[in-house]
Amino acid sequence: MRIAILHPDLGIGGAERLIVDAALSLQSRGHSVDIFTSYHDPCHAFNETKDGTLNVHVLGDWFPRSFWGYLHIVSAIVRQIHLAILLMISITLSIIISPNMSFSVWYKPTQRYDVILVDQLSAAIPLLRLWLKTPVVFYCHFPDKLLASGSIAPVSGDGKTIYPAQMSTLKQLYRIPMDRFEEFSTADADALIANSQFTSNVIKNTFVDITHSPIVIYPSVDTTDLVGSAGDLNGARIFLSINRFEPKKNVNLAIEAHAKLIENVGKQERNYLSLALAGGYDARLPSNVDCVQNLEKLCKVHSLVCSFIDEANAINPNDGIDVYFMLNISTQTKKTLLNSSSTIALLYTPTNEHFGIVPVEAMACGKPVLATNTGGPVESVKDGETGYLLPSDPLQWSHRMKNMLSSSNQETSISCCKARVEELFTLKRAGEKFEQVLVEAVSHGLTNQRERGALLQGSVMLFFVTTFIVLLMMII
């Protein structure tokens, strides 16, 4: 099959890792895969997207991510529709003029794709289906309708109950056309994929137009590339957190739990204990900048000494550092941290996380995971065997962390973790499921017959959205 993947911003994060692994798994099964994105910075991207392993094409990276720090979703919608239009023009010109002709303005595919996999944002789906007459599969990570209400999605831990969003009246009015357009465009896809049963439940209970349950395909990890040998890091004993530096990731929990832990261990043991906070960081995003600054302040509140480092080997108990910040770590550094014998466990702090690929990566390296008992980790972590699922309470976490310091069944834990990954989360298993869904979409064609009115409805919706925004800006 000839497969096109549309992804908003191809940076470093769980969502990006997921789509990169999906592309790799499909490519390994003999399919032709092209990734189209609105933004890709080689200095802030996974190796496979910049070393030629995957074909990545950037279209329309000039459009802003927000307007004066606001209207992020409007900008995201426009960026994706702009990306889709450029792709559609490219394909159309290639077919009409010459399948073998190379154009200089945009990257031009030399043939039509058999199926298009749209990731994260659904805005362009009706347009793609109507113009190209090509089946479109949507990989939904989580409804933006719920993410817009705050840092933690207003849903129950199993995703089966949706609570009323807490937003200002003005924001509720602003969200009405956005939410309706999201539901309409999501329902227009020929097939829906969710990254966990939790997310599938949320989608089904959020969008009334969707009558069938999304197909669950768990994100995968390439164990051959990730798992390796890494020795001791200068005698340190480390609790590791890997997350993007965003408020919704709740990294505060790791700092507070670590602070309580070191209060209850001997001085000698404390000297060797460290907390490593690693993950993606984008200086363009105020939320990232504010998050790191607030985490630094929290360390000072708890009298924890913190330091910023780039490499895992810089962790040294003799430095007297309690918390290490590691922004935008390289793939190799991440691999070292996960495989090092100094790392005791992964602390995965988000609440109602859609799935969370990092716990799977940690288990693949034989590391147990301590996570909240909500969202995707409930499906990936086997409580009591490959880690522990607890409420988001620093005291409970610190008690469990103390027990893990003196755990005597380390070998059993390592084997259980690795067996869990081999059972559910390998590239081979994900590739098989992706291939099955995409092949069925191609064989069934445009099964969703709503596309005739899709462009008209979508255009009308966008007209009202634009009008509403202009009026709102005039009022403000």
N, C-alpha and C positions, 0 to 999 in steps of 0.2 A: 504493500500500500504506500501511497504518497501522502504523508501526514504533515499538516501545518499546525503549529502550536502558537497561540497568541497569549502572551503573558505581559502584564503591565510594566513593572520595573524589575529587571533581572539583576538583583543585587545579591547580598548574602543574607540568608535567613531560612527558616524552616520551609516556608512556602516555595522559595526558589529552589531549595535542595530537593523538594518533592518533585517539582516539574522537571528538573534536570535529570533526576533518577528515572522518571517516567520516560523521558526522551531516550536515555541510555538503554533502558530495558527494551523499548520498541526497536531501537536501532540494532541492538544485538540480535534481534529476531528477524533481521533481514529487511526491515522497512526503511523507507527514505523519510527522514525527519528534518524539518526546518523550523527553527524557533524565531518568531517575530516579536519584537518588544519595542516599547517607546523609550527605554533607557537602559543602557548597559555600560558601566564603567569598568574597564579591565583591571583597574587598581582596587576595585571593590566587588569582586565576582569570583565564582567558583572556577577552578582550573579548567574544567571540561568545557566551559563556555568561552575560553580565551586561547586554548592551545590547539584548536582545530578539531577536537574530538566531536563537538557538536557544531552545526551550522547556525550561527546566531546573526540575525539581521536587524538593525536598528532603523526604525522609521519614525519620523516626527518627534525627535527628542528636544525640539526647541520649545514645545508648549509647556507653560508653567504647571507646577504641581498644585498650586493653590492661587487664590487671588487675595493679595494683601493678608495672607495667613488664614483666610477663610475659604469656604466653598470648595473643600478638598474633593468631595464626591463629584461635584459638577466638573471640576477639572479632570478627574479620573475618567468620567464618562466621555468627555470630549476627546481626551487623549486616546482612549480605546477606539472610538468611532473614527477618529482621524487615522489611526493605525490601520483599521480595517479598510477604510476607503482607499488608502495608498496601496494596500495589498490587492484589493479588488481591481483597481485600475491597472496595476502591474500585470496581473493574470490576464485581464481582458486584452490589453495591448499586445501581450506576448502571443495570444491566440489569434488575434485579428491580423497583426502585421507579420510576425514571423516567430515561430516557436523557438528558433535558435538565435534570435537577435538579442544583443545585450544593450541595455539602456543605461545611461549614465546618471539620470536623476535619482532613481530609486533602484533597489535591488529588484530584479524582475525574474520571477520563476519562469522556466521555459515550458511548463505544462501545468494543467489544473491539478489540484489536489483531490484525492479521493474522499478525504474527510478532514475536518478542522476541529482541533481540540482547543477550546477556549478555557482559559484558566482564571480563576478568582472573580473576574468581573463579567457580567452577562450582557452589558449594554449593546454590544455590536452583533449579537446573535441574530435578531430578526433581519438586519441588513445583509449579513453574510448569506443567510439562507435564501433570501429573496433574489439577490443579485447573482450569486454564483450557482444556485440550485445544487448546493453541496451539503451533505449532512453535517450537522454541527453537534458535537458532544461538549457538554459543559461540566468542568470539574469545579464544583462549588466547595470552597473551604469553610465558608460561614456566611449567612445572610448579613449584608451591610446594614440592613434595617435594624438589626439588633446591636451591631457594633457601634452604631452612631449614638447610642444612649449613654455610653460611659465606658470606663476601662474594663469592666467585667460585664459580659453579656447577661441580660436579665432572664436567665433560664435556670431550670433545676439542674442538678448534677448529672442526670441521665438524659437531659435534652427533651423530655416529654412534656414539660410544662413551661409555657412562655408567660413571663410576668409583664405587667404594664411598664413601659419605658418611662424613666424619670427625665423629662426634658422640659425646657421652658416653652411657653406658648408659641413664641416666635419660631423656635427650632422645630416644633411640631408642625407648624404650617409649612415651613421650608421642606420638611421631610415628606410631606404627603405626596407630591408628584414623584419624588425620588423613589420612595418605597413602592409606589404603584408601578413605576417603570421597571424597577428591579424584578418585581413579581411577574410582570408580563413577559419580560425578556427571558427570564429563567425558565418559565413554563414553555417557551417557544422552542427550546432545545430538543433535538431528536432523542437524546439520552442524557441522563443526569448521573454524575458520579459524586460520591461524598467520600471524605477521607477517614470517616469513622462511623460507627453506628450512632454515636452521640450526635454528630453533625447531621446524619440522615434523619434522625428523629426531630432535630431542630428545624430542618428544611420543611419536612412534611407538616409540622405543626405551626409553621410560620406562614407559609404560602398556601392559601386555600385553593388556588388554581391548579396546584400540583396534586394529582390524585394517586400517583404511583410513588412507591418508595424509591429514592435514589439508590443506585448500586454502590455498595461499599467496596472500595479498593484501598487497602492500607498502604501508606507510604512505605518504601523499601529502603534498604541500605545495601551498599556494595561491600560485603564483608571482606572480600579479597583485597580491597584498597584501604579499608579502614583499620582492620585488625592487624596488629603488629606487635613487636616487642619494644618496650621502653623501660628503662631501668628506673632506679630510685632517683628522686630529685633532691639531691643534697640532704637526704635524711628527713625531709619534710613529710608531714601527714596532712593530706589535703582533702577538704570537702569542696567539690567542684560545682559551679553553676554555669551553664551555657545558655544564654538567652539574648535576644536583641535587647538593647537598653531602652526599653519603653515602659511607661508606668504600668500598663496592663499585665506585664510579666511578673509583677509583684516580687521583684528581687529583694525588696525590703525584708521579706520573710526569712530569707537566707541569712541576712546580716543579723537580724534580731535573734534568730535561733542560735547562730554562732556565738553571739555575745553571751547568751544564757549558758551555752555549753562550756565556754572557757571559765565561767564563774564556778563551775562545779567539777573541775578537774585540777589535779595537782599542778604546781608551778612548773615542774620539770616537763610534764606532758604538754602543758600549754605552750611552752617554748617551741615545740615542734609542730603545733597545730596552726593551719592557715586555711583561709577561705579564698578561693580563686573565683572571681567573677569575670567570665569571658563571654564574648558575643559580638554581634554586629552593631556598628555605631555609624550613623550618618550625620555629619556635622551640618548638613542642609536642613535637618529636621529639628525644629525647636523642642519637640517632645523628647528626642534623644539627648539633646544637650541638657535640658532641665532634669531629666532622669538621672544622669550621671552626677550632676551637681547635688541633687537631693540625696543620692546614695552616699556621697562623700560627707554630707552634713550628718546623716544618720550614723555613720561610723564615728564621727566626733562626739555625738550625743552619747554613744556607748563606750567612749574612750578606746576605740579601736584604731590602731595605727594603720593607715592605708598607703598604697604606693601604686603607681602606674608602670607596668612593664610590657614588653613586647614578646619575649620568649619564655617558654616554660622553665628553661634552665636558670632563669634569673630568680626563681623562687629559692630562697635560702633562709632556713630557720635562724641563722646567726644575725640576720638583719633586724630582727625584732618587729617584723611586719605581720599584722593580723589579717589584713584583707588586701589582696592583689587585684587591681583592675587591669583587664587585658582587652583592649578595644580592637575590633577587627582582626582577630587572630587569623593566621594563615592556616591552611588545611593541615600542614605538617605539625604546627603547634597544637592544634586541636587533637590530632592523632596522638601526639606525645602525651597530652594531658589525660586522654581517655585510657591509654594503655599503660601509663606509668604505675608501678607498684606503690608509689606514694599516694595515689588517689584512692580514697576509701570508698566514696560513693558519689553519685550525682544528686544534687538537690534541684528538683524541678518544681518551681514555685507557682506558676500561673494557675488561676482558678478558671474552670470552664474552658480550658484550652481545647481547641477543635480536635487536634490529634496530638501533636508534639513529636517530632522526629528524634530529638536529642535523647530521650529515654531509650529509644530503640538502639541508637548508636552506642550508648553507654552499655546496654546489655550485650550488644554484639562484642564488646571488648571485655566482657565478664564483670562489669561493674554493676552493683545493685543500685536501685533508684529509689529515692525518697520523693514522693509526689503527693499533691493534694488528691483527695478522693472524689474528684469531679472530672467530667469531660473525657477526652481521649485516653489519658493515662490509665483510667479504670480498665480499658480494653487491652492496653499494651503491657502494663505491669501486672504480674501475678502476685497479689498481696501475700506476703509471708514467704515467698519463694524467690522471686527476682527483685524484690524490693518491698517497700511498705507504702500504703496509701493512708494518709492522715488528714484530718481537718487542717485548715490554714491557721494553726495555732503555734506560735514560736516555742512555747513551753513543751508541748508534746513533741515537736520536732527535735528540740534539744535533747530530750530524754532518749529518743530513738537514736539520735546521732551518737550519744554516749555509749549506748549498747553496741552500736556498730563498731566503735573503737576497739572493743574487746571481744568481738565476734570470733568464735573458734571454728565455725563451719564455712570458712572462706572458699575452700575448694568446691564444696557442694553448691554454694551460691554462684560461683563462676560457671559451672557446668549447667545449672538451671537457666541462667541468663542467656547463655549461648544457644541452648536448645530451644528456648522460647523464640528467639530471632529466626532460627532455621525453620521453625514450624510455621511462622506467620509472615515474616517481614523480609524475605529475600527478593532480590531483583528478578529472579526467575519467576517467582510466584506473582509478583506485581505485573511483570511483562505479559504473562499468560492472561491475566484478567483484563488488562488494558487492551490487548490484542482481541480478546473475545468481544468486548464491548464495541470497539471500533469496527471490527468486521461485521458485526450484526447491524450497526448503524449504516454501513455502506450497502449491505445486502438488502436492507429494508428501504433504503432511499429516504426521501422526505416523508416520513411517516406522520409527522405532525402537520396537519392540513391548515394550520392557522396562518401560514406564511403569506397568503394572498393579501390579507389586510394588515399584515405586520408592519410593512413600511409606512403605510398611511397612519396607522395608530401610533407607531413610534414617532413619526414626524410631528403629528399633532401634540403628542406628549412632550416632545422636546421644545416645541413652540411655546407651550404653556409654561414649561420650566424656565425657559429663557426670559419670557415676559415677566414671570414672577420675580426672577432674580434682578432684572433691571429695575422693576418697581421698588423692590426691597432696598436696592442700593440708592435709589433716589430718595427714599424715605430717610435712610440712615444719613 
